[in-house]
Amino acid sequence: MRKHFLLCLVVLMVCLTVSCSAPKADTNTAAPAADAPPAYNLVGTIKDIMDSMVDPSADFIWNSVGTEVSAKGIVEHAPKNNDEWKEERRKAILLAEASNLLIMPGRHVAKPGEKSDNPGIELGPEEIEALINKDRPTFLRLAREFQETAIEQLKAVENKDRDAVLKVGGDIDTRCENCHKTYWYPNDPAFKNEPKETDKEHALQKK
């Protein structure tokens, strides 16, 4: 009986020792949230992305495929080898991903103090940003439509389909203009008498 009592006492002392020596949990340190948003570092503006990614990439694709008519005859332009198609794909990737960069929350249209390149025709950066913030769902929709068309362009490039690259290139130009007419130069007289998208849809349905 005495041996049994001593054994229980030893076990109890060991348990107390381990419990006291175990490090206490730091209740002041909050666990990181599993769904915490990533900390983006927005370096460029919408204008920067347009100037450095969208415009050069679109121009490259537009200029790489087409038909040239001259006194010497008709010349068809298209990438001629794998290296040229690879470069075409690089530009198509930039167009497809640029939409994601353009719509990132917190990205401004231009740097503070920047002015319109064509005052009187284009709105100033602050006016453009105010329009985007006023109706951001429309801005997101236009950017998504642009990306969908850019993805079509990417598929055409990957298939090395010259005719499809040419056709979708025109569609990309239309997508660009849809956004520009809404935010960059909505007051341009050239677009005043153009039918709205809904009017165009009704006209097509009547045919």
DRENKOL-747425 format. One record per residue (C-alpha): x, y, z. Coordinates in steps of 0.02 Angstrom, whole numbers, padded with zeros to 5 digits, always signed. Last residue first. Layout:
// DRENKOL-747425
XYZ/...
***
This chain:
// DRENKOL-747425
-01630+02096-04487/-01735+02162-04342/-01620+02082-04212/-01469+02170-04286/-01551+02340-04268/-01600+02303-04089/-01418+02256-04047/-01352+02415-04129/-01474+02520-04027/-01416+02435-03868/-01234+02472-03911/-01274+02656-03935/-01289+02727-04109/-01151+02851-04159/-01208+03031-04176/-01098+03102-04038/-00949+02992-04075/-00851+03107-04190/-00901+03257-04082/-00783+03193-03945/-00872+03219-03779/-00844+03043-03711/-00656+03060-03740/-00563+02956-03611/-00701+02874-03508/-00841+02799-03613/-00769+02828-03786/-00602+02756-03727/-00683+02600-03655/-00783+02555-03811/-00634+02609-03918/-00522+02477-03840/-00652+02342-03868/-00669+02394-04050/-00481+02387-04077/-00481+02213-03998/-00615+02158-04122/-00506+02218-04267/-00362+02114-04202/-00483+01969-04186/-00503+01968-04374/-00318+01980-04415/-00267+01848-04289/-00407+01736-04354/-00344+01754-04533/-00164+01716-04483/-00205+01559-04384/-00042+01511-04299/-00146+01405-04179/-00057+01487-04032/-00087+01657-04113/-00273+01623-04135/-00284+01564-03954/-00198+01723-03894/-00316+01831-03996/-00465+01743-03919/-00387+01780-03749/-00374+01963-03800/-00559+01961-03843/-00603+01896-03669/-00484+02023-03594/-00569+02169-03681/-00738+02107-03623/-00673+02096-03445/-00604+02274-03454/-00771+02338-03519/-00864+02248-03380/-00746+02313-03245/-00768+02492-03307/-00957+02469-03310/-00954+02404-03131/-00846+02555-03082/-00980+02684-03120/-00938+02838-03016/-00761+02780-02983/-00726+02765-03170/-00803+02936-03206/-00702+03018-03067/-00543+02936-03132/-00574+03007-03305/-00604+03181-03233/-00444+03172-03131/-00345+03113-03282/-00407+03258-03389/-00537+03223-03522/-00481+03198-03700/-00535+03314-03841/-00511+03488-03768/-00344+03440-03697/-00251+03311-03801/-00111+03238-03693/-00216+03266-03538/-00122+03328-03386/-00017+03244-03252/-00017+03335-03085/-00035+03181-02978/+00013+03024-03076/-00116+02948-03191/-00273+02841-03191/-00250+02782-03013/-00237+02602-02955/-00322+02576-02788/-00414+02417-02832/-00334+02319-02976/-00435+02348-03134/-00293+02393-03253/-00179+02253-03193/-00304+02116-03229/-00338+02191-03401/-00152+02189-03440/-00149+02000-03427/-00230+01964-03595/-00137+02103-03685/+00032+02049-03615/-00004+01868-03664/-00043+01923-03843/+00122+02018-03851/+00220+01865-03796/+00122+01758-03919/+00176+01866-04065/+00356+01848-04006/+00335+01659-04011/+00256+01672-04184/+00410+01764-04244/+00525+01633-04169/+00422+01491-04242/+00434+01558-04420/+00352+01674-04545/+00240+01786-04440/+00111+01866-04557/+00107+01997-04696/+00025+01968-04865/+00097+02070-05008/-00009+02124-05155/+00075+02198-05309/+00231+02298-05347/+00130+02456-05370/+00069+02435-05193/-00058+02339-05089/-00007+02279-04916/-00112+02148-04828/-00110+02116-04643/-00027+02034-04494/+00126+02098-04400/+00069+02279-04389/-00089+02241-04290/+00004+02122-04175/+00143+02246-04136/+00020+02390-04117/-00080+02290-03989/+00076+02250-03890/+00143+02428-03895/-00026+02504-03843/-00067+02380-03704/+00099+02361-03614/+00203+02518-03587/+00085+02659-03632/-00076+02577-03572/+00006+02514-03414/+00079+02686-03377/-00089+02772-03408/-00174+02652-03288/-00042+02701-03161/+00117+02608-03116/+00189+02554-02948/+00044+02470-02859/+00123+02365-02722/-00005+02231-02683/-00019+02163-02507/-00116+02002-02533/-00290+01996-02455/-00308+01900-02290/-00413+01743-02316/-00317+01630-02197/-00305+01766-02067/-00137+01769-01982/-00145+01708-01802/-00149+01848-01676/-00004+01860-01555/-00063+01932-01388/-00122+01763-01323/+00056+01697-01324/+00033+01516-01273/+00123+01471-01115/+00285+01372-01124/+00281+01206-01031/+00385+01211-00871/+00237+01219-00752/+00141+01078-00835/+00295+00967-00848/+00334+00990-00663/+00154+00961-00610/+00146+00800-00710/+00308+00738-00635/+00249+00778-00458/+00086+00681-00485/+00179+00529-00553/+00295+00530-00400/+00147+00542-00279/+00057+00397-00366/+00212+00288-00348/+00231+00335-00165/+00051+00284-00128/+00071+00115-00216/+00230+00079-00120/+00142+00118+00045/+00000+00000+00000/
***
